[in-house]
Amino acid sequence: MKITQNTKLALDWTDPSGTNPPQISDLEVVFKNVVNVALGFAGIAFFVLLLVGGFKYMSAGSDPKAIEAARKTLTSAIAGLLIVILSYLVLVFIGTFTGVDLTQFKIVNP
């Protein structure tokens, strides 16, 4: 598969045409793309769980077990979102005190 320069994921490749072998710095791009896809899936999962929990809650009626299951689903969805947000904030917080940007994956040449 040949990656073209018009592809959004290939903007930072050292050689987007694919004629030269990949460089070690291309791992930065791979890591960034993997993190972006993982965060996208986390957002989609949060949205789906929020919809499912809301539907369960609305359709539970007066059944206490169904209401509790719906609350657990909603709580899990919100807890997952908070974990993702707090993990990013911890990286920013550590970066503020150490002066190292932990939110960017960079390979440093010696």
DRENMI-124342 format. One record per atom (N, C-alpha, C, CB): chain; y, z, x; residue in one letter. Coordinates in pm, whole numbers. Each point is the difference from the previous one (the first is absolute). Glycine has a CB too. Example, Ala and Ser with C-alpha at 12.3 -4.5 7.8 and 13.67 -1.06 7.14 Angstrom:
2
- kette; north; up; east; rest
- A; -569; 780; 1319; A
- A; 119; 0; -89; A
- A; 120; 0; 90; A
- A; -117; 125; -189; A
- A; 222; -197; 154; S
- A; 119; 6; 82; S
- A; 109; 73; -77; S
- A; -63; -215; 118; S
This chain:
110
- kette; north; up; east; rest
- A; -116; 0; 83; M
- A; 116; 0; -83; M
- A; 124; 0; 89; M
- A; -125; 120; -184; M
- A; 210; -212; 159; K
- A; 121; -12; 79; K
- A; 116; 66; -75; K
- A; -84; -215; 105; K
- A; 154; 305; -35; I
- A; 111; 71; -61; I
- A; 127; -77; 27; I
- A; -117; 222; 27; I
- A; 189; -252; -133; T
- A; 124; -75; 17; T
- A; 118; 96; 3; T
- A; -100; -200; -117; T
- A; 212; 152; 161; Q
- A; 118; 83; 11; Q
- A; 59; 32; -136; Q
- A; 45; -100; 222; Q
- A; -81; 26; -323; N
- A; 50; 26; -135; N
- A; -71; 116; -67; N
- A; 58; -240; -18; N
- A; -172; 281; 71; T
- A; -75; 111; -56; T
- A; 76; 129; 25; T
- A; -218; -122; 34; T
- A; 234; 204; -138; K
- A; 79; 122; 12; K
- A; -61; 97; 100; K
- A; 74; -30; -235; K
- A; -205; 40; 241; L
- A; -65; 95; 88; L
- A; 8; -41; 147; L
- A; -152; 58; -186; L
- A; 185; -180; 215; A
- A; -2; -49; 137; A
- A; 138; -11; 63; A
- A; -206; -122; -57; A
- A; 305; 192; 5; L
- A; 135; -15; 50; L
- A; 18; 50; 142; L
- A; 76; 22; -232; L
- A; -152; 78; 274; D
- A; 21; 60; 130; D
- A; -108; -35; 103; D
- A; 116; 183; -118; D
- A; -202; -278; 89; W
- A; -103; -39; 95; W
- A; 66; -61; 123; W
- A; -167; -38; -187; W
- A; 104; 56; 304; T
- A; 56; -59; 121; T
- A; -12; -152; -3; T
- A; -59; 207; 127; T
- A; -48; -258; -187; D
- A; -17; -144; -13; D
- A; -55; -31; -139; D
- A; -39; -25; 250; D
- A; 127; 5; -349; P
- A; -47; -25; -136; P
- A; -76; -130; -17; P
- A; 192; 130; -76; P
- A; -177; -223; 171; S
- A; -69; -128; -16; S
- A; -150; 13; 25; S
- A; 209; -116; 70; S
- A; -250; 217; 5; G
- A; -142; 20; 27; G
- A; -54; -80; 117; G
- A; -24; 46; -238; G
- A; 111; -110; 315; T
- A; -46; -79; 113; T
- A; -29; 85; 122; T
- A; 131; -190; -87; T
- A; -62; 301; 104; N
- A; -23; 89; 113; N
- A; -83; 120; -45; N
- A; 217; -73; 107; N
- A; -289; 136; -14; P
- A; -79; 118; -39; P
- A; 92; 115; -41; P
- A; -184; -71; 158; P
- A; 133; 159; -241; P
- A; 83; 113; -45; P
- A; 33; 94; 116; P
- A; -104; -17; -228; P
- A; 217; 84; 216; Q
- A; 44; 97; 99; Q
- A; -30; 141; -52; Q
- A; 182; -158; 83; Q
- A; -180; 255; 7; I
- A; -24; 138; -41; I
- A; 110; 48; -95; I
- A; -120; 45; 218; I
- A; 240; -101; -205; S
- A; 110; 40; -87; S
- A; -23; -46; -144; S
- A; 155; -10; 196; S
- A; -247; -81; -218; D
- A; -32; -43; -137; D
- A; -68; 111; -80; D
- A; -21; -235; 83; D
- A; -33; 336; -13; L
- A; -60; 114; -70; L
- A; 106; 75; -81; L
- A; -174; 19; 181; L
- A; 299; -21; -134; E
- A; 108; 63; -75; E
- A; 13; -65; -137; E
- A; 120; 54; 214; E
- A; -128; -185; -217; V
- A; 13; -74; -125; V
- A; -120; 29; -91; V
- A; 132; -182; 118; V
- A; -251; 184; -59; V
- A; -121; 28; -79; V
- A; 10; 139; -60; V
- A; -137; -152; 149; V
- A; 177; 251; -69; F
- A; 11; 137; -48; F
- A; 104; 10; -112; F
- A; -68; 84; 227; F
- A; 182; -150; -208; K
- A; 106; 2; -102; K
- A; -50; -62; -130; K
- A; 175; -11; 181; K
- A; -248; -99; -171; N
- A; -51; -67; -120; N
- A; -104; 85; -71; N
- A; 45; -220; 107; N
- A; -132; 287; -30; V
- A; -102; 86; -60; V
- A; 66; 117; -74; V
- A; -164; -64; 182; V
- A; 265; 125; -119; V
- A; 70; 112; -64; V
- A; 72; -48; -126; V
- A; 29; 111; 224; V
- A; 34; -226; -219; N
- A; 69; -52; -118; N
- A; -96; -26; -115; N
- A; 171; -102; 150; N
- A; -287; 47; -120; V
- A; -100; -27; -104; V
- A; -55; 133; -55; V
- A; -61; -220; 111; V
- A; 36; 317; -23; A
- A; -51; 129; -45; A
- A; 101; 71; -90; A
- A; -136; 18; 210; A
- A; 264; -24; -173; L
- A; 103; 61; -85; L
- A; 12; -73; -134; L
- A; 123; 74; 207; L
- A; -140; -205; -205; G
- A; 0; -75; -125; G
- A; -114; 41; -91; G
- A; 106; -190; 119; G
- A; -225; 205; -60; F
- A; -115; 45; -80; F
- A; 21; 141; -52; F
- A; -149; -148; 135; F
- A; 211; 235; -56; A
- A; 27; 137; -45; A
- A; 95; -2; -119; A
- A; -36; 87; 235; A
- A; 137; -172; -231; G
- A; 92; -11; -112; G
- A; -68; -53; -124; G
- A; 183; -36; 160; G
- A; -269; -64; -142; I
- A; -73; -56; -115; I
- A; -95; 103; -58; I
- A; 16; -229; 100; I
- A; -85; 304; -12; A
- A; -92; 103; -48; A
- A; 75; 109; -78; A
- A; -151; -46; 196; A
- A; 268; 85; -145; F
- A; 81; 99; -72; F
- A; 37; -50; -139; F
- A; 91; 84; 218; F
- A; -45; -208; -224; F
- A; 41; -57; -128; F
- A; -117; -7; -98; F
- A; 177; -132; 118; F
- A; -293; 86; -71; V
- A; -118; -12; -88; V
- A; -45; 138; -47; V
- A; -70; -210; 121; V
- A; 65; 308; -29; L
- A; -42; 134; -40; L
- A; 100; 64; -97; L
- A; -116; 25; 220; L
- A; 243; -56; -203; L
- A; 100; 51; -92; L
- A; -20; -61; -139; L
- A; 162; 30; 193; L
- A; -190; -160; -198; L
- A; -26; -63; -129; L
- A; -127; 54; -65; L
- A; 115; -205; 83; L
- A; -221; 219; -4; V
- A; -127; 50; -54; V
- A; 16; 143; -50; V
- A; -127; -150; 157; V
- A; 195; 233; -78; G
- A; 21; 139; -42; G
- A; 85; 8; -125; G
- A; -20; 71; 236; G
- A; 124; -154; -244; G
- A; 83; -1; -120; G
- A; -77; -46; -122; G
- A; 198; -41; 142; G
- A; -281; -62; -124; F
- A; -81; -49; -113; F
- A; -100; 106; -44; F
- A; 26; -235; 82; F
- A; -89; 302; 15; K
- A; -95; 107; -35; K
- A; 70; 112; -76; K
- A; -138; -56; 203; K
- A; 259; 89; -158; Y
- A; 74; 109; -62; Y
- A; 40; -35; -144; Y
- A; 85; 69; 226; Y
- A; -41; -193; -245; M
- A; 40; -41; -135; M
- A; -119; -12; -94; M
- A; 194; -120; 99; M
- A; -309; 80; -46; S
- A; -116; -19; -86; S
- A; -88; 125; -10; S
- A; 5; -240; 61; S
- A; 35; 348; 4; A
- A; -82; 121; 0; A
- A; 2; 70; -136; A
- A; 46; 26; 243; A
- A; 62; -42; -313; G
- A; 9; 68; -131; G
- A; 7; 150; 19; G
- A; -128; -186; -108; G
- A; 39; 259; 42; S
- A; 0; 146; 12; S
- A; -120; 51; 79; S
- A; 122; 13; -217; S
- A; -190; -102; 288; D
- A; -116; 40; 78; D
- A; 47; 64; 131; D
- A; -139; -186; -102; D
- A; 116; 315; 121; P
- A; 50; 69; 120; P
- A; -61; -54; 130; P
- A; 33; 202; -141; P
- A; -160; -242; 136; K
- A; -64; -53; 122; K
- A; 63; -133; 41; K
- A; -215; 116; -63; K
- A; 243; -201; -34; A
- A; 62; -130; 30; A
- A; 143; 18; 50; A
- A; -145; -109; -174; A
- A; 216; 204; 118; I
- A; 137; 27; 45; I
- A; -2; 51; 144; I
- A; 70; 51; -236; I
- A; -165; 37; 266; E
- A; -10; 52; 137; E
- A; -39; -111; 99; E
- A; -64; 226; -93; E
- A; -25; -316; 53; A
- A; -37; -112; 87; A
- A; 120; -91; 25; A
- A; -236; 11; -87; A
- A; 315; -34; -16; A
- A; 119; -84; 15; A
- A; 101; 67; 91; A
- A; -38; -96; -228; A
- A; 56; 226; 214; R
- A; 93; 73; 88; R
- A; -47; -5; 145; R
- A; 61; 151; -190; R
- A; -191; -141; 211; K
- A; -53; -8; 137; K
- A; 25; -138; 60; K
- A; -178; 169; -58; K
- A; 162; -273; -22; T
- A; 26; -136; 48; T
- A; 147; -16; 36; T
- A; -187; -88; -142; T
- A; 276; 134; 56; L
- A; 143; -9; 28; L
- A; 38; 84; 122; L
- A; 43; -39; -245; L
- A; -100; 158; 256; T
- A; 28; 86; 114; T
- A; -48; -64; 130; T
- A; -18; 201; -148; T
- A; -99; -261; 144; S
- A; -53; -67; 120; S
- A; 88; -118; 41; S
- A; -232; 70; -65; S
- A; 279; -146; -32; A
- A; 86; -115; 31; A
- A; 130; 46; 63; A
- A; -101; -127; -190; A
- A; 162; 229; 135; I
- A; 127; 49; 54; I
- A; -22; 66; 136; I
- A; 88; 34; -233; I
- A; -199; 39; 249; A
- A; -30; 63; 128; A
- A; -22; -107; 108; A
- A; -102; 197; -120; A
- A; 35; -304; 87; G
- A; -20; -108; 97; G
- A; 130; -64; 44; G
- A; -220; -41; -102; G
- A; 308; 17; 6; L
- A; 131; -56; 33; L
- A; 79; 96; 89; L
- A; 0; -128; -216; L
- A; -5; 257; 183; L
- A; 71; 99; 82; L
- A; -56; 7; 142; L
- A; 48; 130; -208; L
- A; -178; -144; 222; I
- A; -60; 2; 134; I
- A; 49; -117; 82; I
- A; -202; 115; -92; I
- A; 208; -233; 32; V
- A; 48; -119; 72; V
- A; 147; 18; 40; V
- A; -163; -145; -127; V
- A; 245; 193; 36; I
- A; 142; 18; 29; I
- A; 20; 110; 104; I
- A; 59; -77; -233; I
- A; -128; 189; 217; L
- A; 16; 110; 95; L
- A; -50; -35; 139; L
- A; -22; 158; -191; L
- A; -83; -238; 200; S
- A; -48; -39; 134; S
- A; 104; -84; 72; S
- A; -236; 7; -83; S
- A; 304; -95; 11; Y
- A; 107; -78; 60; Y
- A; 116; 91; 41; Y
- A; -67; -199; -138; Y
- A; 104; 294; 51; L
- A; 109; 91; 32; L
- A; -31; 89; 120; L
- A; 64; -3; -240; L
- A; -190; 42; 256; V
- A; -40; 78; 117; V
- A; 19; -82; 127; V
- A; -165; 130; -139; V
- A; 127; -258; 135; L
- A; 20; -86; 117; L
- A; 148; -16; 33; L
- A; -211; -122; -57; L
- A; 294; 108; -44; V
- A; 145; -11; 23; V
- A; 54; 132; 54; V
- A; 19; -172; -184; V
- A; -66; 283; 131; F
- A; 44; 132; 45; F
- A; -37; 23; 146; F
- A; -24; 86; -235; F
- A; -98; -119; 272; I
- A; -42; 15; 139; I
- A; 82; -93; 89; I
- A; -233; 63; -73; I
- A; 257; -184; 26; G
- A; 80; -94; 77; G
- A; 143; 46; 22; G
- A; -143; -180; -90; G
- A; 197; 251; -6; T
- A; 137; 52; 13; T
- A; 9; 102; 113; T
- A; 37; -39; -246; T
- A; -138; 124; 257; F
- A; 4; 103; 103; F
- A; -44; -50; 137; F
- A; -42; 164; -178; F
- A; -50; -258; 184; T
- A; -49; -47; 129; T
- A; 74; -122; 52; T
- A; -220; 90; -61; T
- A; 288; -161; -27; G
- A; 71; -121; 42; G
- A; -90; -122; 8; G
- A; 155; 144; 124; G
- A; -280; -130; -167; V
- A; -95; -111; 2; V
- A; -18; -50; -143; V
- A; -119; 94; 205; V
- A; 135; -224; -225; D
- A; -16; -56; -134; D
- A; -149; -18; -29; D
- A; 225; -118; 16; D
- A; -279; 211; -93; L
- A; -143; -3; -30; L
- A; -34; -91; -116; L
- A; -15; 229; 87; L
- A; 116; -283; -154; T
- A; -26; -88; -112; T
- A; -18; -145; 45; T
- A; 131; 154; -147; T
- A; -106; -184; 271; Q
- A; -18; -135; 56; Q
- A; -109; 5; 106; Q
- A; 244; -60; -46; Q
- A; -342; -27; 35; F
- A; -107; -8; 98; F
- A; 41; -97; 108; F
- A; -175; 53; -174; F
- A; 196; -3; 293; K
- A; 42; -85; 112; K
- A; -93; 24; 119; K
- A; 239; 5; -79; K
- A; -279; -113; 144; I
- A; -78; 8; 121; I
- A; 98; -9; 117; I
- A; -208; -103; -110; I
- A; 211; 206; 191; V
- A; 95; 7; 110; V
- A; -67; -55; 125; V
- A; 117; 201; -103; V
- A; -48; -295; 168; N
- A; -50; -54; 128; N
- A; 37; 96; 112; N
- A; 20; -238; -84; N
- A; -115; 268; 173; P
- A; 31; 93; 111; P
- A; 96; -58; 100; P
- A; -221; 99; -29; P
